[in-house]
């Protein structure tokens, strides 16, 4: 199990939910304690040549395992695209792993709330977790498929279901005003359709939206999809 820096530091409950989900389905889960950042922030900022230490440590930590599972599409996509090692071919985002490897068709979970699904860009356009609406192709959504197995969840229909939230990693620092405006638009779509919670497979996107909701004094909350799939409310 690979847990990204920001999840480890700010949202440890997401890592715990991920562990519990994997164990529920019979996986033998190991958390290498010396794991650190995957190097994505440096690479996104134009300093990929400085990520050698991160890459070497990641390979050392995870090479021996059958699969590497991470509750973050952006980190997974970075490893897949930038690590020229076999480990890059066996890392999976959590939703991807549950759907494609474990092939989950039934969940023992309950979450009786109206939920808006934010389909993060890295997961959607990079990992193909859901279909892009701009393509003339059959729609699908792996996160939505799993959420529909949760008792009590009412998924709200959004006007622009695959729009970017504006976070974009270092983009939210370099282009703060644009990032905030995109985030406000994303939040407004969920609120307009009566969402009580916003969920996603990327906590970084949810962290960005959570900040906007907090500043607006909104009662809408964010929750990583792992927490919902593991919920028994």
N, C-alpha and C positions, 0 to 999 in steps of 0.2 A: 504494500500500500504506500503510495506516494502522496503526501499531503503538502500542498503549496504553502509558501511562507505566510501569506495573508490569512489563510484558513487557520494555520497553526497559531498565529499570534492573536487574531481578532475573532475568529469563529470556530473555536475548537469543537463545538457541538456538531459541526458538519463532518469533521473527521470521525467522531464517535459514531454518528449515524451511519457513515459509510462502512466502518468496521462491523457494526452490528448487522447491517444488511448482508454483507458478504458472508458473515458467519452463519446467518439464517439459512443461506442457500448452500451450506456445506463446504465453503472455501476454507482452506487453512491459510490464515492471514498472518503475514509477518510485516512488522514496521521497522525497517532499518533505522536505528537511532541516530546515525551520523549523517542522515540526509539533510541537505540544505537547499537553497534556491536552485532552480533548474537553469538559470541564466537568462530567462526570457526578458526581464527588464533591461538588461544591458544590450541584448541583441536588438530589441525594439528601438533603443536609443542610438543605434549605429555603432555600438562597441562590441560586436560579436567576437572580434579578435581577442577580447579580454575574457571570454567565457570558457577558456580551455580548462581551467581548474574545476569549474562547475560540471563541465561535461565528463571529465575523467572521474570525478567523485560519483556522479550519477551512475555511470557505467559500472563502477566498482560496487556500488550499493545494490544494484538491481539486476545485474547480468545473470545471476544464478537462478532466478525465478522463472516459472512457466509463463506468468502474466504479471504485468504491472498495472495497477488500477489507481486512478486519480479522479477526485470529484471536481475537475476543472478542465474544461475544453481547451482554453487558451494555453495552459501549460502542456497539455498532452500534444497539441498541434505543434508547439515549439519543439518538443522532443522528437516527434515524428519527422519534422522537416529539417532539423538542424544537427541531430546526433547521427553521425555516420557509423552506426554500430548496430548489431543485431537487436539490442534492447529497444531500439526505435520501432521495431516491427512487432513488439509484443506489449506495448503500452496501450491502454484503453481508457477512455473517459468512462466514468461510472455507468451512465445510461447506456452507452455503447456496449459495455461489458455485460450488463444485465440483459440487454436485448439480443445481442449477436452471439455471445459466447455461452452464457447460461441459458438463454432463450426462455426467460421468465414469462409465464402465461397466467400466473395467479399470485396475488399478494395478500398477506394478512395485515392490512393497514386500514386505518379509518381517519378521515380528516374532514369533518362536516362544515366546510366553508366554501365561499365563492373565491375561486383562484384564477388569476390571470397568469398565463404562461409567457415568459419572455424567452424567445429563442435566440440565444446569444450568437453573435456573428461567427466566432471561431468554431463553435459547434456546428452551426448550420452550414456555413459556406466552406469551412475547412474540413470538418470531420463527417459532413453529410448526415447529421443527426435528424435533419428535417429538410423538406423540399423548399427551395427558394420560390417565392410567389411570382417572380419575374420570368420564370421558365414555363414554357408550355409543356408541363409534365404532370403526371399523377401526383397529387399531394400525399405526403406522409410526414409523420412526426414521431420519432421514438420516445421523446419525453412525454408527449401527449398519450401515446399508447400505454405507457406505464401508469400515468396519472389516472387514466380511466379505470384502472384496476383497483383504485383506492376507494373504499366505501365512503359515501357522503360528499365527495368532491364534486363541486359544480364548476366546470371550466367555463369562463366567460369568453365570449367572442369579441375579439378586438378589431378595430378598423384597419390597423396596419400591423398584422401579427408578426412580421419578421423585420420590423424596423430596428435599427441600431439604437442602443441606449445612450451612446455618446461617450462611454467611458474610454475604451480604446487604450488602456494601459497608460503609457506616457503621453498619449494624445491629450488626456484630460488636464495635464499640466501645461503642455506646450500651447494648447488651444482651449484654454479654460472657458471662455465665453461661449464658444460653439458647443463644447461638451455639455455645459450646463443647460443650454437651450434644448439640445437634443434629449437630455435626460428629463427635462420638464415636459416635453411633448410625449415622451414615452409613459411617464407617470400619469399624465392627463388622460391618455387612452384607457388605461386600466381603471382609473377612478370613474371616468364617464360611464363605464360598463359595470360599475358596482362591485369591483373586486375588493375582497377583504384582505387578500394576500397576493403578493407577486412572487412567483417562483421562477427558477432558472437552474441550469446545470452549471452555471459559473457564478461563484460568490462575488467575484470582482464586479460584475455588472450589477448584482444586487446591492453591493456596498455603495456604489454610485447612486442608485435609485433610492436607497435607504437614507442617504444624506439629504437628498432633495425632499423626500417625504417628511423627514424630521424638521427641516427648516420651514416647511409648509404647515407644520403641526397637524399632519394628517394622521388618521387612525389606521390607515392601511399599513400592513407590515410586510416584511420580506422573509422568505424562508427557502433555503436551498432544497432542491427536489429530493435529496437524500433524506432530509428530515421528514418530509411528507410521506415518502414511501415507507418510512420506518415508524410513522406515527400510529398511536392507538387511542386518539382522543374520543 
